[in-house]
């Protein structure tokens, strides 16, 4: 009983004894942020080919109004839609997408560029009372945005959804995806962008996996090589493409594990391995619903609708009593 009385007395001390001048601005900002809920953003991450875009679109249709901000560093560029595996208009199902195929393919789009444009897009979506869903495989972009972009860190509360697939299973799926992309016309798509005298694959969309691998084949084709030589070079390019996709997936997964150590309180792993082991489309869709989608719906419902920010009464009274009078709306807007 004495302990309870001591706690109550400590919390109920007159607020007049609180001296704002003795507290740093940093402490006051921290208390203010603690009291005021941050706006909410969903972030979907995972290695290449795990189903991030599929999940983002399905969630956007189930938690409307939602809009998607692409965080894949190759998909931001205009062109090479097959090679960069962009979602088609039909696959988007009417969901607005930002930073998808909008950047000049011959320019460099940096992590800072992404932070600036993604922050603008998120603010615009929230301004329309929408839910921003950031989705893509470029973890360096997400790291820069969430961990190092001050405005984003201060304004937004993130729920991280990690779509994971066992690497051996994913490697097999990525190999099959390359075959599908070749069948869908990737070779013709990349041929149109081939430049005989330009071997610089370090700028813009030319860095994308699926472009430099075909250089020797296209050069032999342009030089009038015989069919046998071209076929050998084509098969070597496809094999290299498959290997590079698997290497990328492994590298992405390593980065995700490092980020998990920082974000694990708000990061949810969704194991989609069973989906990729199914042999029919119907079985795969059922596994997706069971192992990924239904679990994600529960996670997001809690994140979006359940209040988890509880402020002790003593802290609340101190901050309210010591805060300056609110500025007029016009003045407040001018400070942002």
N, C-alpha and C positions, 0 to 999 in steps of 0.2 A: 504493500500500500504506500509506504514511504517513497519507494522508487517511482511509482506512478505519479505521486504528488509532485515529486521533484521535476519529472519530465513535463508535467502540465504547467508547473510554475515557470519553467524555462521557456516554454513556447508562448506563454501568456504575458511575458514581460511587456510593459508599455513600449509602444513603437517609438515614442519620443526619445528613448535612450539610444536609438540607432542613429549613427552619424554617417551619412552617405559619403562625406569627404574622406572618411577613413578607409573606404573601400575603393579598390581600383576599378577603372572602367571595364576591364576584362571580367572582373567578378560580377559586375552588374549585368553585363551582356550575357554572361553564362546563365544567370538566374532568369533573365528575361526570356532567353531561348528555351530554358527548361519549362517555364510557365506557358509560353505560347507554342502551340502545336506547329510543327513544321508541315509544309505541304508535302504530299506523298507522291513518290515516284516508284514505279516497278522497274527492275533491271533484270533482264533475262540474259544469261551467259552460258557458255558451254563450248566444247570443241566443235570444229567444222563438221557439218553433217549430222548433228545430234537432234535437230528438230526445233531449234530456237525460233525460227520464223513461223513455223506452224503453231507453236504454243502462243506466241505473241498475238497472232491474228485471232486464234480461238478465244483467248482471254479478252481481246478488244471487243469481240462480238458479244461476250457474256457479261462484261462490266462496262457497258456503254455509259456516256460517250467516252471512248478511249482512242488515242492516236499513238502511232508507233514512230519512234526516233531510231533510225538505223545507226548502229555503232560498228559496222564492218568497214574497215578502211579501204577495201577495194570496191565495195558496193556503193560507196558515195559517188564514184565516178560515173559519168555518162558513157553508155556503150558497153559492149561485151557482156550482154545480159546472161548468156548461157555460161560463159567462162567464169563469171563471178557469181553465178548461181542466184541471181536476183529473183525474188518472187514476181510472178506475172500479175497483170491487172486482174485476171480472173481469180488467182489465188489470194489476192488482197481482200476480196469480198467486200469492197467498198470502204475498207478501213483506211483513213488518211495515213500516208507515210511521209516522213521528213528525212532529209539527207540521203535519199535513195536515188542514185543516178542523176544528181544535180550539179556535180562539180566537173569542170573542164578536165578531160582525161589526160591532158598534157601538162598539167600543173601538179605541184606538190601540195597535198592536203595533210597538214601536220596535226599532232595531238592538240596543240593550242587552238588551231582552227576548229577542230571538233568541239573542244570545250566551249568556245565562244558561240558557235552555231547551235550546239545541242542545248546550251543554257537558254538561248533565245527561243528555241522551239518548245522546250519544256514550259517556259513562262507563258508562251502564246497558248499552248494547250490548256494550261491551268486557268488562263484568262477566259477561256471559253467553258469553264467548269468541266473540263475533260480530265481523263486519267492518262498521264504520260507513261508509255511503256518503252523503255530503251532496250533494244535487242540487237545482238551482233556478236561476232567472235573475236573482235579486236580488243583484247583485255588491256593492252597498253592505253587505249583510248579511255576505257572505263576507269582504270587506275588514275589517269591524269584528271579525269572529271571528278570522281568521288573523293579521292584522297588529296588532291593538290589544287583544285579550283575553289578558291575561298568562297565566292558567292554561292556556288552550288552546295558546298558543305554546310553553310550557315542556314540556307533556306529550305533544304529538302531532307526528308526522311525516306530512306530507301529500303525496299524489300528486295533482296537478291534471290533469284531463282536460278539454280544451277542444274541444267539438263545434262546428265552424265550417262555415258554408255561405256561398258567395258572395252578397253582398247583393242583386244583381239577381234571382238565382234564389230567394233567400229571400223577397223582397218578393212575387214571384208566388205562392209557396206560402202566404204569410200571407193574401193576398187570397182565395185559394181556401178557406183554413181558416175565414175569417169566413163565407163562404157556407155551409159545412158546419155551422157553429155555429148560424146562423140557421135552417137547415133542421132542426136537432136540437131546436129549441125555446128558443133563447136569448131571443127576444122575450117569450115567456110567462113565462120565469123572472125576467127583469128587471122585467116589469110588476108582478109580485107584490110586489116590494120598492119600487115607486115611491111616493113620498110627495108629494102635490100641493103642500103648503105648505112642504116642506123642500127647499131648493135647495142645501144644504151638501153638496158632494161632496169634502170634504177630510178626512173621518174614516172610518176602518175600511174595510170592503169597498166602500163607495160611491165610493172613489177608483179602483177597478179600471176599466181600459179595457173599455168595453162597458156601462157604467152611465150616466155623465153624457151620453154621446152621444145617448141616447134620450129625454132630458128633454123637449125641445120636442115630439117625437112623442106621448109619453104625456100631456103637458099638453093638446095639441090634441084627443087622443082623449077625455080626461076632460071637455073643454069642449064636446064634441059637434060637432067640426069635420066638414066634408064629406069624402067619400072621396078626392077629388082632392087636397085639402090634406094629408090624412094620408099618402097615398101619396108625395107630394113630400117631406114631412118624414122619412118612413121611409127613403127612398132616400138622402137627405142624411145621415141618421144612420149608415147602413151605409157610405157613402163615407168619412165622418169616422172611423169605426171602423177601416177598412182603412188609412187614412193614419196614424192614431195608432199602430197596431201596427207599421208600417214605421218610424216615427220612433223608437219604443221600441227596436226591433232595432238601429237605427243607434247610438243612445245606449248601449245595452248593449255593443255591439262596441267602441266607443271606450273604455269603462271597462275592458273585458277587455284591450285593448292596453296600458293603463297598468299593470294588475296583472301582465301578462306581463313587464314590465321588472323587476319585483320577484321573481317566482316562476319565471322561465324555466328555472332549473336543475331544477325538479321539475314543470314544466308541459309537457304534451304536446298538440300541436294535432292534431285528427282531422278531416280534410277530408271532409265528408259531401256535398259539392256533387253528386257523381255520383249519389247516391241520389235526389236531388230532380229530376234530369233524366230519370229512367227513366219510361216510360209505362205499364208494367204492374207490378202488385204483386210478382210473382215476380222481375222484373228489379231492382226496388228492393231487395228482400230480399237478393238475391245481391250487389248493390253494397254494401249495408250490412255484410254479412259480410266482404267483401273490403277495404273502405276504412275501416271503423270497428271492428267487433267483433273480428276476428282480431288486428288491431294492438293493440287495447286489452288483449286477453288476454295478449299477450306483455309489454306494459308492466307490467301488474299482477303477473304471475308474477315478474318481476324485482324489483319493489317489495316484494312480500310475502315472497318466499322466498329471495332471494339476499342474502347478508350484504354490505353495502357500508360498514359502519362498522369501520374498521381503526384501532386505537390503537397508536402506537409503544410499544415495550416500556419505554423509559425513562419515558415519561409515566405508563404504567400502574403501574409499580413505585412511582413517587413518590406517586401518589394513594392507592394501596392502603396504603402504609406510613404515610402521614400522616393517613389517615381515622380517625375515632373508632370504637370498637367498635360494631357494629350494635345498635340499640335492640330491645327485645322487640317482638313483633308488635303488642301492644296499645298500647304507647307510640307506635310509629310511626304507627299508625292515628289516634291522637289529635292528631297534628300536621297532619293534612290536613283 
